[in-house]
Amino acid sequence: MQGDGDDPAVSRGEQIQAAEREAAKRRILAQADADRIPVEETTQAVPERRWRRGQQ
């Protein structure tokens, strides 16, 4: 029956798009994880001396 939303071509196309979105999401998360700097390698922010001198 037409109009029931059971069209296999549409459903297959939606499944393909969903799979592509999921694959893209995984690639983005993998790249972000690769670019991430571990917290152990970061330092605490300290104000510059020039700024502190100007505040006195």
Backbone torsions as a table, in degrees:
resi	resn	phi	psi	omega
1	MET	NA	136.7	179.7
2	GLN	-77.0	145.8	174.2
3	GLY	87.6	-0.2	179.5
4	ASP	-85.7	-8.7	-178.5
5	GLY	80.9	14.7	-179.6
6	ASP	-100.0	17.2	-179.6
7	ASP	-66.8	115.6	-175.9
8	PRO	-62.6	-32.2	-179.6
9	ALA	-65.4	-41.5	179.2
10	VAL	-68.0	-44.7	-179.3
11	SER	-62.4	-42.3	179.5
12	ARG	-64.5	-41.8	178.8
13	GLY	-62.6	-41.0	178.1
14	GLU	-65.9	-37.8	178.5
15	GLN	-64.6	-41.3	179.3
16	ILE	-64.0	-44.6	179.2
17	GLN	-62.7	-41.1	179.2
18	ALA	-64.1	-40.8	178.7
19	ALA	-65.3	-39.8	178.0
20	GLU	-65.4	-40.9	178.0
21	ARG	-63.0	-42.9	179.9
22	GLU	-64.1	-41.3	178.7
23	ALA	-64.3	-41.9	178.8
24	ALA	-64.4	-41.0	178.7
25	LYS	-61.3	-43.3	178.7
26	ARG	-63.8	-39.9	178.5
27	ARG	-63.8	-43.0	-179.9
28	ILE	-64.0	-44.0	179.5
29	LEU	-65.8	-37.8	178.1
30	ALA	-64.8	-41.2	178.7
31	GLN	-66.3	-41.4	179.2
32	ALA	-64.4	-38.8	178.7
33	ASP	-66.6	-37.7	178.9
34	ALA	-67.9	-33.6	-178.3
35	ASP	-84.8	-9.7	-175.6
36	ARG	-66.3	139.8	176.1
37	ILE	-99.7	120.6	179.7
38	PRO	-59.1	145.1	-176.6
39	VAL	-60.6	-28.0	180.0
40	GLU	-65.7	-23.0	-177.2
41	GLU	-94.3	1.1	179.9
42	THR	-96.1	160.9	178.5
43	THR	-120.0	160.1	178.2
44	GLN	-75.2	138.9	179.5
45	ALA	-71.1	134.2	178.7
46	VAL	-126.6	134.0	179.3
47	PRO	-60.2	145.9	177.8
48	GLU	-68.8	149.3	-179.6
49	ARG	-63.1	-35.8	179.9
50	ARG	-59.5	-42.2	-179.3
51	TRP	-66.7	-43.1	-179.7
52	ARG	-64.6	-39.1	179.4
53	ARG	-62.4	-38.5	-178.6
54	GLY	-69.9	-19.1	-178.2
55	GLN	-88.9	-10.9	-176.2
56	GLN	-79.6	NA	NA
